[in-house]
Amino acid sequence: MEIKLKELETRIFPRYEKIASGLKTKKESLETHYSQLITAVTKQGEDLHREINIIVNKLKSEIDDMKTISLASLNEKENEIKNIAAEVNQCILDLKKILDSNDISLDSEYKSRIEKFRCLPPDLKVSLPNFSPHQINKEQFHHMFGSLSALSISTEECFYKIKPLIDEPELIATIETGYKPLYSVTRLSDEEIWTFGNDKIMKLYNLKGKRLKSIKTKSGNIPCDISVTRSGDLVYTDPDTRTVNIVKNKQIHEVITLQGWIPCFVCTTSSGDLLVTMVNDDNKQSKVVRNSGSSEKQTIQYDSEGKPLYSSNYLKYIGENRNLDICVADNEARAVVVVNQAGNLRFRYTGHPSTTKTSFIPFSITTDSQSQILTADYYNHCIHIIDQDGQFLRYIDNCDLRLPLGLCVDTRDNIFVAEYFSGKVKKIKYM
């Protein structure tokens, strides 16, 4: 009951509130659009003076009718969403009442409707009409004045469904990598993972623990981090040579070479860019840089007040969320720092004071299909799961986790956890 209540309060109800807010924005945009239509029609009517007033008034009337229909549709949809949200809120109140009561019969009689609320209603899609003015021709002004495109109102099915977190995360597979210690894991496919440890060899394994491929770094140095591009090429950073490298057809190419800065951790974005965390030579500054190939596109270093967003330590694992937020696990700052695509700070997550024994010190970070952020709490032997707005959801603290370091998630929202000392990669189902 408590888990269902928490899901309703923290995950489902806010989604309905967000949909209702979106409908309000659409209504405001609708007002602006129809106002622009009226202005365009009026201007065209003024050019033709009194002889086309009949057409002007007729089109104004059509616009008002369309506006009335559009607003009625949006109001109806808004009321529907508000009613569902009210039902969700009532379920929350009912569950709280049951939880606060000692009456067992209430618990047994309660019929959960949470499955109904997990499927979000279809979105309302309004194709607004546009006015297309024609060149004025007095002989054919009825035809040449212009016309309104048809108003179209339809619903667009929402294929997104909120996935519930399962009560007890389940260990699905364990892969022995042979590394001791093991530093990282990243996904090539749902059946294959890249890893590396305390040597210059990066290894590809399948879920049965069979090594499929080995690649030695070009310099012979231990990489700092690895990632995989959308086309399946391995990427790794080499702090000693100040390079970010990509492996294509068994050939290693340096795509980024730095001066004055040292590349640390890397991830591949949905657009194919590389996000790289960097520290300068004297370890007093750090930043995140977005690169398209070898070209630098964006630098993220300071907040709106000109203060550094990140600590100067090199330990900053990085990932991109489904909503294009950039998520950094800042080890020294003991925080997950999340900025939007433009580089503006959204929030900092500094842990959750529940069952952890020592201070929250995040290491690796990854995100899933629900835009949830998962980060490894190394010293507390657990994984924190927070939502896209920084709200704590739960821990993954079972499955005999010991010193989790590297993380990645597959397309089915299973998490791979690289354990530092054991050299094992554990695949865990949590949704």
VOGU-3710 file (C-alpha; in Angstrom, 3 decimals, decimal comma):
1> meiklkelet> 0,000/0,000/0,000  2,760/2,447/0,937  4,551/1,783/-2,368  1,338/2,362/-4,358  0,647/5,549/-2,412  4,160/6,801/-3,083  3,863/6,024/-6,795  0,552/7,882/-7,003  1,907/10,893/-5,110  5,353/11,205/-6,670
11> rifpryekia> 5,010/9,792/-10,183  1,439/9,516/-11,485  -0,345/12,571/-10,045  2,444/15,007/-11,116  2,172/13,666/-14,679  -1,524/14,529/-14,830  -0,778/17,953/-13,402  1,802/18,424/-16,156  -0,729/17,435/-18,849  -3,284/19,892/-17,416
21> sglktkkesl> -0,641/22,625/-17,426  0,165/21,805/-21,052  -3,473/22,176/-22,019  -3,556/25,592/-20,384  -0,514/26,600/-22,447  -2,211/25,358/-25,611  -5,239/27,509/-24,797  -3,021/30,574/-24,383  -1,281/29,810/-27,674  -4,671/29,314/-29,301
31> ethysqlita> -5,775/32,776/-28,199  -2,649/34,298/-29,735  -3,012/32,363/-32,964  -6,645/33,295/-33,477  -5,854/36,911/-32,640  -3,213/36,889/-35,367  -5,747/35,450/-37,780  -8,209/38,245/-36,999  -5,472/40,840/-37,543  -4,485/39,344/-40,905
41> vtkqgedlhr> -8,079/39,158/-42,104  -8,813/42,711/-40,927  -5,749/44,117/-42,696  -6,730/42,464/-45,939  -10,277/43,816/-45,529  -9,004/47,386/-44,979  -7,073/47,173/-48,256  -10,280/46,395/-50,130  -12,357/48,987/-48,208  -16,137/48,848/-48,029
51> einiivnklk> -16,705/46,622/-51,075  -15,367/43,519/-49,251  -16,833/44,108/-45,788  -19,287/41,266/-46,326  -16,419/38,817/-46,905  -14,488/40,175/-43,926  -17,432/39,765/-41,597  -18,140/36,298/-42,949  -14,578/35,129/-42,339  -14,510/36,707/-38,881
61> seiddmktis> -17,629/34,772/-38,065  -16,017/31,542/-39,278  -12,939/32,234/-37,148  -15,051/32,886/-34,075  -16,930/29,639/-34,683  -13,668/27,726/-35,062  -12,293/29,376/-31,947  -15,434/28,418/-30,031  -15,108/24,806/-31,187  -11,370/24,745/-30,374
71> laslnekene> -11,840/26,211/-26,901  -14,736/23,857/-26,238  -12,552/20,882/-27,172  -9,662/22,053/-25,000  -11,986/22,893/-22,096  -13,547/19,448/-22,361  -10,089/17,819/-22,398  -8,942/19,996/-19,514  -11,970/19,011/-17,439  -11,340/15,348/-18,275
81> ikniaaevnq> -7,731/15,573/-17,080  -8,734/17,484/-13,949  -11,389/14,866/-13,161  -8,875/12,037/-13,549  -6,365/13,966/-11,445  -9,097/14,387/-8,806  -9,679/10,628/-8,892  -5,956/10,028/-8,440  -5,913/12,461/-5,519  -8,943/10,725/-3,995
91> cildlkkild> -7,149/7,381/-4,301  -4,234/8,935/-2,461  -6,548/10,126/0,319  -8,270/6,706/0,481  -4,954/4,897/0,709  -3,744/7,262/3,426  -6,972/6,640/5,348  -6,486/2,867/5,080  -2,845/3,107/6,103  -3,744/5,248/9,115
101> sndisldsey> -6,514/2,849/10,143  -6,098/-0,391/11,993  -9,212/-1,818/10,367  -8,001/-4,852/8,362  -11,345/-5,121/6,570  -10,740/-1,772/4,866  -7,478/-3,081/3,434  -9,090/-6,246/2,059  -12,046/-4,354/0,608  -9,908/-1,765/-1,171
111> ksriekfrcl> -9,797/-2,194/-4,933  -6,749/-0,610/-6,538  -7,208/1,459/-9,696  -3,542/2,278/-10,106  -3,237/0,274/-13,346  -5,907/2,509/-14,890  -3,999/5,640/-13,937  -0,655/4,365/-15,283  -1,961/4,598/-18,848  -2,014/8,316/-19,584
121> ppdlkvslpn> -4,908/9,556/-21,725  -4,400/10,448/-25,400  -3,178/13,982/-26,038  -5,436/16,479/-27,817  -3,997/17,616/-31,134  -5,516/20,773/-32,617  -4,497/21,706/-36,157  -5,200/25,423/-36,164  -6,469/27,087/-39,352  -4,353/29,632/-41,196
131> fsphqinkeq> -5,330/32,596/-43,333  -3,843/32,777/-46,843  -4,322/36,256/-48,331  -4,455/36,637/-52,109  -3,486/39,558/-54,315  -6,400/42,021/-54,617  -8,363/41,734/-57,875  -11,541/43,831/-57,863  -13,182/41,705/-60,532  -12,664/38,526/-58,566
141> fhhmfgslsa> -12,323/39,833/-55,025  -14,662/37,191/-53,614  -12,302/34,519/-54,873  -9,051/36,372/-54,478  -9,553/37,699/-50,970  -8,316/34,478/-49,381  -9,618/31,580/-47,412  -9,215/29,838/-44,104  -7,883/26,332/-43,940  -10,162/23,870/-42,223
151> lsisteecfy> -10,086/23,461/-38,466  -8,976/19,966/-37,472  -9,255/18,574/-33,963  -8,082/15,044/-33,196  -6,506/13,044/-30,424  -2,962/11,760/-30,625  -2,457/8,461/-28,829  0,065/8,558/-25,995  2,313/5,518/-26,213  4,245/6,475/-23,090
161> kikplidepe> 3,335/4,498/-20,010  4,676/5,081/-16,540  6,604/1,991/-15,522  6,315/1,102/-11,832  9,393/0,314/-9,777  9,178/-3,291/-8,586  9,032/-3,975/-4,850  12,275/-5,927/-4,751  14,951/-5,491/-7,471  15,934/-8,855/-8,941
171> liatietgyk> 19,386/-10,120/-9,906  19,096/-11,509/-13,454  22,690/-12,333/-14,384  26,249/-12,116/-13,070  29,225/-11,748/-15,416  32,789/-12,474/-14,282  35,127/-10,078/-16,107  38,422/-11,148/-14,572  39,246/-7,540/-13,674  40,156/-6,852/-10,059
181> plysvtrlsd> 39,487/-4,018/-9,683  36,787/-3,355/-12,291  36,216/0,281/-13,206  33,424/0,591/-15,739  30,689/-0,986/-17,850  28,848/0,372/-20,896  26,276/-1,242/-23,172  26,921/-2,183/-26,801  23,574/-4,011/-27,003  21,156/-5,680/-24,587
191> eeiwtfgndk> 23,317/-8,804/-24,882  26,837/-7,320/-25,003  28,772/-5,009/-22,677  32,140/-3,268/-22,814  34,265/-3,171/-19,640  37,697/-2,110/-18,469  39,728/-2,392/-15,292  43,217/-1,670/-14,055  45,035/-2,293/-17,324  45,180/-1,056/-20,921
201> imklynlkgk> 42,773/-3,689/-22,288  39,068/-2,966/-22,861  36,977/-6,141/-23,146  33,600/-6,972/-24,691  31,505/-9,691/-22,987  28,184/-11,336/-23,654  25,754/-12,030/-20,813  27,101/-15,571/-20,409  30,500/-14,165/-19,495  32,197/-15,053/-22,776
211> rlksiktksg> 34,810/-12,579/-23,930  34,018/-11,558/-27,518  36,630/-8,910/-28,199  39,625/-7,144/-26,640  41,045/-3,749/-27,597  44,280/-2,249/-26,272  44,513/1,502/-25,865  46,665/3,240/-28,455  49,024/4,700/-25,848  49,145/1,671/-23,571
221> nipcdisvtr> 47,612/3,766/-20,759  44,581/2,852/-18,641  41,523/4,705/-19,982  39,543/6,960/-17,680  36,121/6,195/-19,150  34,372/4,440/-22,039  31,162/4,930/-23,999  29,535/3,594/-27,172  28,307/5,717/-30,099  24,914/5,266/-31,744
231> sgdlvytdpd> 26,643/3,347/-34,564  28,248/0,960/-32,049  31,803/2,317/-32,019  33,740/2,282/-28,742  34,888/5,646/-27,354  37,452/6,078/-24,571  39,275/8,948/-22,861  43,021/8,939/-22,262  43,969/11,623/-19,680  47,714/11,003/-20,140
241> trtvnivknk> 47,637/11,859/-23,851  44,796/14,402/-23,374  42,748/12,655/-26,060  39,287/11,294/-26,688  39,535/8,301/-28,987  37,114/6,296/-31,109  37,608/2,713/-32,305  36,382/2,086/-35,875  37,060/-1,200/-37,677  39,780/-2,069/-35,136
251> qihevitlqg> 41,540/1,247/-35,862  41,882/3,852/-33,094  41,398/7,492/-34,097  41,997/10,545/-31,911  38,861/12,681/-32,345  39,666/15,251/-29,656  43,118/16,437/-28,551  43,271/19,041/-25,777  45,750/21,646/-24,572  45,581/23,002/-21,041
261> wipcfvctts> 42,719/20,636/-20,214  42,494/16,930/-19,390  39,546/14,796/-20,628  38,018/12,613/-17,938  34,568/11,057/-18,413  32,493/10,785/-21,564  29,024/9,893/-22,829  27,352/9,786/-26,229  24,185/11,859/-26,655  20,995/11,024/-28,538
271> sgdllvtmvn> 22,087/13,430/-31,286  25,472/11,715/-31,679  27,508/14,401/-29,892  30,082/13,604/-27,218  29,782/15,140/-23,753  33,155/15,201/-21,989  34,029/16,303/-18,460  37,390/18,053/-18,191  39,732/19,537/-15,601  42,457/22,057/-16,322
281> ddnkqskvvr> 46,123/21,340/-15,795  46,314/22,749/-12,265  43,090/20,992/-11,135  41,431/24,288/-10,204  38,707/24,382/-12,864  36,375/21,866/-14,459  33,764/21,975/-17,189  31,574/19,933/-19,493  32,154/20,265/-23,224  29,876/19,117/-26,046
291> nsgssekqti> 31,693/18,058/-29,204  30,438/17,103/-32,631  33,348/15,095/-33,946  36,404/17,243/-33,235  34,412/20,498/-33,199  33,506/22,057/-29,856  29,824/23,104/-29,825  29,137/24,048/-26,202  30,911/24,665/-22,906  29,130/24,343/-19,554
301> qydsegkply> 31,098/25,693/-16,605  29,268/28,423/-14,655  25,785/29,062/-13,300  23,664/32,184/-13,888  25,587/34,026/-11,141  28,977/33,214/-12,618  29,802/30,597/-9,975  31,344/27,223/-10,936  28,743/24,514/-11,484  31,189/21,732/-10,639
311> ssnylkyige> 34,006/21,016/-8,212  37,591/20,939/-9,465  38,012/17,181/-8,906  38,355/14,999/-12,026  35,834/12,367/-10,802  32,686/13,429/-12,662  30,746/10,695/-14,408  28,313/12,058/-17,009  25,123/11,054/-18,800  22,315/12,532/-20,887
321> nrnldicvad> 18,656/12,134/-19,934  15,736/11,464/-22,304  14,631/15,082/-21,798  18,155/16,147/-22,946  19,252/17,229/-19,446  22,968/16,768/-18,764  23,534/14,805/-15,550  26,896/14,846/-13,752  27,817/12,833/-10,664  30,205/15,274/-8,985
331> nearavvvvn> 32,159/13,097/-6,582  33,977/15,828/-4,657  30,865/18,017/-4,372  28,893/14,948/-3,188  26,069/15,856/-5,509  24,382/14,971/-8,767  24,354/18,212/-10,765  21,716/18,441/-13,507  21,560/21,202/-16,128  19,221/21,513/-19,102
341> qagnlrfryt> 20,295/21,329/-22,733  21,215/25,021/-22,694  23,490/24,484/-19,680  21,250/26,165/-17,092  21,166/24,594/-13,636  17,975/22,631/-12,920  18,804/21,034/-9,552  21,389/19,399/-7,329  20,695/16,077/-5,610  22,768/15,551/-2,465
351> ghpsttktsf> 21,435/12,207/-1,252  18,531/10,972/0,824  18,796/10,678/4,636  17,188/7,295/5,143  19,188/4,088/5,411  22,612/5,145/4,155  25,351/4,726/6,725  27,972/7,154/5,402  27,841/10,397/3,457  26,498/10,322/-0,101
361> ipfsittdsq> 29,443/10,270/-2,529  28,233/9,526/-6,082  30,337/7,765/-8,668  28,905/6,458/-11,941  25,607/7,752/-13,348  23,098/6,554/-15,953  19,500/7,276/-17,027  16,572/5,142/-18,227  13,513/5,337/-20,507  11,504/7,103/-17,784
371> sqiltadyyn> 14,126/9,895/-17,541  14,995/8,585/-14,098  18,576/9,134/-12,953  20,500/6,283/-11,320  23,775/6,897/-9,510  26,173/4,585/-7,700  26,588/5,283/-3,983  29,896/3,423/-3,716  30,510/3,504/0,031  26,905/2,684/0,959
381> hcihiidqdg> 26,801/-0,268/-1,480  23,633/0,903/-3,226  22,151/2,690/-6,221  20,011/5,836/-5,824  17,062/6,286/-8,207  15,719/9,830/-8,583  13,208/11,222/-11,063  13,959/13,820/-13,749  13,216/16,640/-11,284  15,555/15,361/-8,540
391> qflryidncd> 12,916/13,664/-6,374  14,261/10,574/-4,575  12,325/7,420/-5,522  14,160/4,483/-3,935  17,417/2,579/-3,434  18,653/-0,569/-5,103  20,427/-1,977/-2,079  19,865/-5,710/-2,305  21,313/-8,250/-4,789  24,386/-8,436/-2,514
401> lrlplglcvd> 25,851/-5,256/-4,032  29,410/-4,525/-2,945  31,169/-1,280/-3,885  29,175/-0,512/-7,067  31,165/1,699/-9,410  30,174/1,548/-13,092  26,560/1,728/-14,316  24,604/1,480/-17,556  21,007/0,646/-18,515  19,738/-1,469/-21,417
411> trdnifvaey> 16,717/-0,807/-23,637  14,475/-2,843/-21,320  15,437/-0,730/-18,292  17,623/-3,340/-16,648  20,704/-1,915/-14,949  24,249/-3,294/-15,278  26,385/-2,661/-12,184  30,178/-3,028/-12,205  31,492/-3,982/-8,748  34,933/-2,567/-8,036
421> fsgkvkkiky> 36,665/-5,316/-6,028  34,770/-8,433/-7,126  35,230/-7,746/-10,839  31,614/-8,781/-11,435  29,001/-7,081/-13,576  25,505/-7,653/-12,184  22,403/-7,269/-14,328  19,455/-6,191/-12,158  15,775/-5,757/-12,987  14,249/-2,849/-11,066
431> m> 11,185/-1,826/-13,151
//
